[in-house]
Amino acid sequence: MEDVYQRLARHLDNLPGGFPATESGVELRILRRLFTEQEAALAVNLTFISEPVEVIAERVDRDVEEVAAQLEAMSRKGLIFRRRKGGVPLYSASQFVVGIWEYHVNDLDPELIHDVNEYLPHLFQPELWREVPQLRTIPVGESVTVEHEILAYEQAENLVRERERIAVAPCICRREHQMIGEGCDKPMETCLVFGTGADYYVENGLGRYIEVDEALEILRLAEESGLVLQPSNSQRIVNICCCCGCCCQVLLALKRLPKPASLVSSPYVIAYDPDLCVGCGDCVTRCQMDALSLVGDVSVPDLDRCIGCGLCVTTCTSGSLHLVRKPLEEQAKVPSSLARTYVKLARVRGVM
């Protein structure tokens, strides 16, 4: 007979992002660290669509005020999502990633980090990511030349300017690596969250509201520091991650594969002119995907590893590297909203 944590694990696995079972049961250890039995029992009754307290209380046949207090407490702990409509709180189940894990950026401990790092390779399923990634890659700064059309949802500045509320928070990937002595010197406060997500982060003390100019400065610093820009896989975004290849769990998982480029939603790929290369090697060290190497005195790209971020282009002083748009049939379609992304993901996983 299933206990409440097994029921919760199965419930989370029925959400779009999934929460697959393992032989070791590490996923159950994670849930026991995060949820009390009472919290788990309530969480299994939440849907992925936000609902008012009264609806949830009726479903579990409990007092409205009692359920309201528990839901608010659970949302403050980062176990479920909360948004407000006309001042009224609405609650919904949250995926483990992207979701519950990121909401614990300020209360990590080594034991939780150890368990999550053991579990994440099971959560990242390459073929599923190929079909419906939760993040996509966009080019940094001025890495795309004017002769190539760049769509509005491929430009970081446009993505930021179209959203009404912006918050910035620490990167959970660099934070957790730092806590176990495996961190890097890249900027920490780089996770941008928008709209109701921004409200949740600020209300929960996970981040702070910022204006457009500061958000753009954070992205400029990210590019300068050699970070890959990965917004949510939707034209109207809810977040932008600024990722390094040494800490980011998505990039780390991709780098373990022989041909990661085939899994990434990105409209661009690198092109190069060996006659212009001066062999300085700056692009090799700047690439977060190990997609460039020096062969003799010339930098040579591995197109099976290039995800089209443009970081090498903005550091190349000789002009030998530039981004080109992939053929139309090789460009992944970007859903208009994250809701559409999740519907597609749920259908591909067979949970809808």
C-alpha positions as CSV (number, residue, x, y, z in Angstrom):
1,M,0.0,0.0,0.0
2,E,1.3,3.4,-1.0
3,D,2.3,5.9,1.7
4,V,1.6,9.6,1.4
5,Y,5.1,10.3,-0.1
6,Q,4.7,7.6,-2.8
7,R,1.3,9.2,-3.6
8,L,2.9,12.6,-3.8
9,A,5.7,11.3,-6.1
10,R,3.1,9.8,-8.4
11,H,1.1,13.0,-8.3
12,L,4.2,15.1,-9.3
13,D,5.0,12.6,-12.0
14,N,1.6,13.3,-13.5
15,L,2.5,17.0,-14.0
16,P,4.0,18.0,-17.3
17,G,7.7,18.0,-16.1
18,G,7.5,14.6,-14.5
19,F,9.0,13.1,-11.4
20,P,10.0,9.6,-12.3
21,A,10.6,6.8,-9.8
22,T,14.1,5.4,-9.2
23,E,15.3,2.1,-7.9
24,S,17.1,3.8,-5.1
25,G,14.1,5.8,-4.0
26,V,16.1,9.0,-3.8
27,E,13.0,11.0,-5.0
28,L,11.1,9.8,-1.9
29,R,14.0,11.0,0.3
30,I,13.8,14.4,-1.3
31,L,10.0,14.6,-0.6
32,R,10.4,13.5,3.0
33,R,13.0,16.3,3.5
34,L,10.7,18.9,2.0
35,F,7.1,18.0,3.0
36,T,5.6,16.9,6.3
37,E,3.0,14.1,6.0
38,Q,0.2,16.6,6.5
39,E,1.6,18.8,3.7
40,A,2.1,15.9,1.4
41,A,-1.5,14.8,2.0
42,L,-2.8,18.2,1.0
43,A,-0.4,18.6,-2.0
44,V,-1.7,15.5,-3.7
45,N,-5.1,17.2,-4.0
46,L,-3.9,20.2,-5.8
47,T,-4.1,20.6,-9.6
48,F,-1.8,22.3,-12.0
49,I,-4.4,25.0,-12.5
50,S,-4.7,27.6,-9.8
51,E,-7.8,27.4,-7.6
52,P,-9.3,29.4,-4.7
53,V,-9.1,28.0,-1.2
54,E,-12.9,27.2,-1.1
55,V,-12.6,24.8,-4.0
56,I,-9.6,22.9,-2.5
57,A,-11.2,22.8,0.9
58,E,-14.4,21.3,-0.5
59,R,-12.3,18.7,-2.4
60,V,-10.5,17.5,0.8
61,D,-13.7,18.0,3.0
62,R,-12.0,20.3,5.5
63,D,-12.6,23.6,7.1
64,V,-11.9,26.5,4.8
65,E,-9.9,28.6,7.2
66,E,-7.8,25.7,8.3
67,V,-7.0,24.8,4.6
68,A,-6.3,28.4,3.8
69,A,-3.7,28.7,6.6
70,Q,-2.0,25.5,5.5
71,L,-1.9,26.4,1.8
72,E,-0.4,29.8,2.5
73,A,2.2,28.2,4.8
74,M,3.1,25.6,2.1
75,S,3.3,28.3,-0.6
76,R,5.7,30.3,1.7
77,K,7.8,27.1,2.0
78,G,8.1,26.8,-1.7
79,L,6.1,23.5,-1.9
80,I,3.2,24.8,-4.1
81,F,2.6,27.9,-6.2
82,R,0.5,30.9,-5.3
83,R,-0.7,33.8,-7.4
84,R,-3.3,36.5,-6.6
85,K,-6.2,37.6,-8.7
86,G,-8.0,40.7,-7.4
87,G,-6.2,40.3,-4.1
88,V,-7.5,36.7,-3.7
89,P,-4.9,34.0,-3.4
90,L,-5.1,31.1,-5.8
91,Y,-3.0,27.9,-5.3
92,S,-1.8,25.1,-7.6
93,A,0.6,22.2,-7.6
94,S,4.1,23.0,-8.6
95,Q,6.5,20.8,-10.7
96,F,9.7,19.7,-9.0
97,V,11.7,21.3,-11.9
98,V,11.1,24.1,-12.9
99,G,9.4,24.8,-9.6
100,I,9.9,23.3,-6.1
101,W,13.6,22.9,-6.4
102,E,14.2,26.5,-7.5
103,Y,11.9,27.8,-4.8
104,H,14.4,26.5,-2.2
105,V,17.3,28.6,-3.3
106,N,17.5,30.3,0.1
107,D,17.2,27.3,2.4
108,L,19.4,24.6,0.8
109,D,21.5,22.2,2.9
110,P,24.2,19.7,1.9
111,E,22.0,16.6,2.4
112,L,19.2,18.0,0.2
113,I,21.8,19.1,-2.5
114,H,23.3,15.6,-2.4
115,D,20.0,13.9,-3.0
116,V,18.8,16.3,-5.7
117,N,22.1,16.0,-7.6
118,E,21.7,12.2,-7.4
119,Y,18.2,12.5,-8.7
120,L,18.4,15.1,-11.5
121,P,20.0,12.8,-14.1
122,H,16.9,10.7,-13.8
123,L,14.7,13.7,-14.2
124,F,16.5,14.9,-17.4
125,Q,15.3,12.6,-20.2
126,P,17.1,13.5,-23.5
127,E,14.4,12.4,-25.9
128,L,11.7,14.2,-24.0
129,W,13.9,17.4,-23.9
130,R,14.3,17.0,-27.7
131,E,10.6,17.0,-28.2
132,V,9.6,19.7,-25.7
133,P,12.4,21.5,-23.8
134,Q,11.3,23.7,-20.8
135,L,14.1,26.1,-21.8
136,R,15.5,27.4,-25.0
137,T,18.6,29.2,-26.0
138,I,18.8,32.8,-27.4
139,P,21.8,34.6,-28.8
140,V,23.6,37.1,-26.6
141,G,24.0,40.8,-27.4
142,E,25.2,41.7,-30.8
143,S,26.1,38.2,-31.9
144,V,23.6,38.2,-34.7
145,T,24.4,40.4,-37.7
146,V,21.8,42.6,-39.3
147,E,21.5,40.4,-42.5
148,H,19.9,37.7,-40.4
149,E,16.3,38.3,-39.3
150,I,15.9,37.9,-35.6
151,L,12.4,37.5,-34.2
152,A,11.2,39.6,-31.2
153,Y,11.0,36.5,-28.9
154,E,14.7,35.7,-29.8
155,Q,16.0,39.0,-28.4
156,A,16.6,39.3,-24.7
157,E,15.9,43.0,-24.6
158,N,12.5,42.6,-26.2
159,L,11.6,39.7,-23.9
160,V,12.4,41.8,-20.9
161,R,10.6,45.0,-22.1
162,E,7.3,43.3,-22.8
163,R,6.8,42.0,-19.3
164,E,5.1,44.1,-16.6
165,R,6.9,43.0,-13.4
166,I,10.5,41.7,-13.1
167,A,12.3,40.1,-10.1
168,V,15.9,38.9,-9.8
169,A,17.0,36.0,-7.6
170,P,20.1,34.0,-7.0
171,C,20.9,31.2,-9.5
172,I,20.1,28.0,-7.6
173,C,22.6,26.0,-9.7
174,R,25.5,28.2,-8.8
175,R,24.3,28.6,-5.2
176,E,24.1,24.8,-4.6
177,H,27.5,24.2,-6.3
178,Q,29.0,26.9,-4.1
179,M,27.6,25.3,-1.0
180,I,29.3,22.0,-1.7
181,G,32.6,23.6,-2.7
182,E,32.2,23.2,-6.5
183,G,31.2,26.8,-7.3
184,C,32.5,29.2,-9.9
185,D,33.2,32.9,-10.0
186,K,30.3,33.8,-12.3
187,P,27.6,36.3,-11.0
188,M,25.1,34.8,-8.6
189,E,22.1,37.2,-8.8
190,T,21.1,36.5,-12.4
191,C,17.8,34.6,-12.4
192,L,15.1,36.8,-13.9
193,V,11.5,36.0,-13.2
194,F,8.4,37.8,-14.6
195,G,4.8,38.5,-13.9
196,T,3.1,36.3,-11.2
197,G,6.4,34.4,-10.8
198,A,8.1,37.7,-9.9
199,D,5.4,38.3,-7.3
200,Y,5.8,34.9,-5.8
201,Y,9.6,35.3,-5.6
202,V,9.4,38.7,-3.9
203,E,6.6,37.7,-1.5
204,N,8.5,34.6,-0.5
205,G,11.8,36.5,0.0
206,L,13.5,34.7,-2.8
207,G,14.2,37.8,-4.9
208,R,13.6,41.5,-5.3
209,Y,11.7,43.6,-7.9
210,I,13.9,45.4,-10.4
211,E,13.3,47.9,-13.2
212,V,13.9,47.1,-16.9
213,D,17.2,49.0,-17.0
214,E,18.6,46.9,-14.1
215,A,17.4,43.7,-15.8
216,L,19.2,44.7,-19.0
217,E,22.3,45.5,-17.1
218,I,22.1,42.0,-15.5
219,L,21.9,40.5,-19.0
220,R,24.8,42.6,-20.2
221,L,26.9,41.4,-17.2
222,A,25.9,37.9,-17.9
223,E,27.1,38.1,-21.5
224,E,30.3,39.7,-20.3
225,S,30.8,36.9,-17.8
226,G,30.2,34.2,-20.5
227,L,26.8,33.0,-19.4
228,V,24.3,31.4,-21.8
229,L,20.8,33.0,-21.9
230,Q,18.0,30.4,-21.6
231,P,14.5,31.8,-21.3
232,S,11.4,29.6,-20.8
233,N,10.4,27.8,-24.0
234,S,7.6,30.2,-25.0
235,Q,7.3,33.4,-26.9
236,R,5.9,35.2,-23.8
237,I,8.4,34.2,-21.2
238,V,8.2,33.7,-17.4
239,N,11.9,33.5,-16.7
240,I,15.4,33.9,-18.1
241,C,18.2,31.7,-16.8
242,C,21.8,32.9,-17.2
243,C,23.7,29.6,-17.3
244,C,27.3,28.4,-17.0
245,G,28.5,25.1,-18.2
246,C,30.1,24.1,-14.8
247,C,27.0,24.5,-12.6
248,C,23.8,24.7,-14.7
249,Q,22.1,21.3,-14.4
250,V,20.6,21.6,-17.9
251,L,23.9,22.4,-19.5
252,L,25.7,19.8,-17.5
253,A,23.2,17.1,-18.6
254,L,23.5,18.2,-22.2
255,K,27.3,18.2,-22.1
256,R,27.4,14.6,-21.2
257,L,25.7,13.7,-24.5
258,P,27.7,13.2,-27.7
259,K,25.4,15.5,-29.8
260,P,23.7,17.9,-27.5
261,A,22.9,20.5,-30.2
262,S,20.1,18.2,-31.5
263,L,18.2,18.5,-28.2
264,V,18.4,22.3,-27.9
265,S,15.7,24.7,-29.1
266,S,17.9,27.4,-30.8
267,P,17.5,29.0,-34.2
268,Y,21.2,29.7,-34.7
269,V,24.4,27.8,-35.1
270,I,28.0,28.9,-35.4
271,A,29.9,29.4,-38.7
272,Y,33.5,30.3,-39.1
273,D,36.2,31.4,-41.5
274,P,39.5,29.7,-40.7
275,D,41.4,32.2,-42.8
276,L,40.5,35.0,-40.3
277,C,41.2,33.0,-37.1
278,V,44.3,34.2,-35.2
279,G,44.4,31.2,-32.9
280,C,44.1,33.1,-29.7
281,G,41.8,30.5,-28.1
282,D,39.6,33.0,-26.3
283,C,36.5,31.4,-27.9
284,V,37.5,27.9,-26.7
285,T,37.7,29.0,-23.1
286,R,34.5,31.1,-23.3
287,C,32.3,28.3,-24.8
288,Q,30.1,26.7,-22.1
289,M,29.4,23.6,-24.3
290,D,33.0,22.5,-25.2
291,A,32.0,23.1,-28.8
292,L,35.2,24.8,-29.9
293,S,38.8,23.5,-29.9
294,L,42.1,24.6,-31.3
295,V,43.4,22.4,-34.1
296,G,46.9,23.6,-34.8
297,D,46.6,27.3,-34.7
298,V,42.9,27.5,-35.8
299,S,39.7,27.4,-33.7
300,V,37.4,24.7,-35.1
301,P,33.7,24.4,-34.0
302,D,31.9,21.1,-33.4
303,L,28.4,21.7,-34.8
304,D,27.0,18.7,-32.9
305,R,27.8,20.6,-29.7
306,C,27.0,24.2,-30.6
307,I,23.7,25.5,-29.2
308,G,23.9,28.9,-30.9
309,C,24.3,31.1,-27.9
310,G,26.8,33.5,-29.6
311,L,29.2,33.8,-26.7
312,C,32.1,33.0,-28.9
313,V,31.1,35.6,-31.5
314,T,31.2,38.5,-29.0
315,T,34.7,37.5,-27.8
316,C,36.2,36.9,-31.3
317,T,38.3,40.0,-32.3
318,S,39.3,38.7,-35.7
319,G,35.8,38.2,-37.0
320,S,36.3,34.6,-37.9
321,L,33.1,33.5,-36.0
322,H,29.5,34.4,-36.6
323,L,26.1,33.0,-36.1
324,V,23.9,31.9,-39.0
325,R,20.3,31.0,-39.0
326,K,19.5,27.2,-39.2
327,P,17.5,26.0,-42.2
328,L,13.8,26.5,-41.4
329,E,13.1,22.7,-41.1
330,E,15.8,22.5,-38.3
331,Q,14.3,25.4,-36.3
332,A,12.1,24.3,-33.4
333,K,8.7,26.0,-33.1
334,V,8.4,28.1,-30.0
335,P,5.0,27.9,-28.4
336,S,3.2,31.2,-27.9
337,S,2.8,30.7,-24.1
338,L,4.3,28.5,-21.4
339,A,0.8,27.0,-20.9
340,R,0.9,25.7,-24.4
341,T,4.4,24.3,-23.8
342,Y,3.2,22.4,-20.7
343,V,0.2,21.1,-22.6
344,K,2.4,19.7,-25.4
345,L,4.9,18.3,-22.8
346,A,2.0,16.6,-20.9
347,R,0.7,15.1,-24.2
348,V,4.2,13.8,-25.2
349,R,4.6,12.2,-21.7
350,G,1.1,10.7,-21.9
351,V,-0.2,12.3,-18.8
352,M,-2.9,14.3,-20.6
